[in-house]
Amino acid sequence: MPDGPAEASDWPDWESFVRRHGSLSWLDLEVEHLENGRAVLAIDQDEDFENPVGTDGHDPVHGGIVATLIDTASAFALRSTFDDPGEAAVGRTTYRLFRD
């Protein structure tokens, strides 16, 4: 196991991962930049991503799309700090909602 985070050149092929991943490939997400602790991702504006609640013909990008970008960029940035970015532990949280 290496000492400290791997260099960006040693990371798994993230572009290939994005292309194989269902929702990320549907978004046509582009990995613009990766370095230790930082990930820059982008998508092109697409009317399929708009939330039709905007006014004056300006429909904002749906919050689910924005949340997916934030989640994915955060995960890539965090994993870049691991000794082996290709390996990660998975946690689970269970929510139970009750009505009064």
Disulfide bonds with the S-S distance in Angstrom:
none
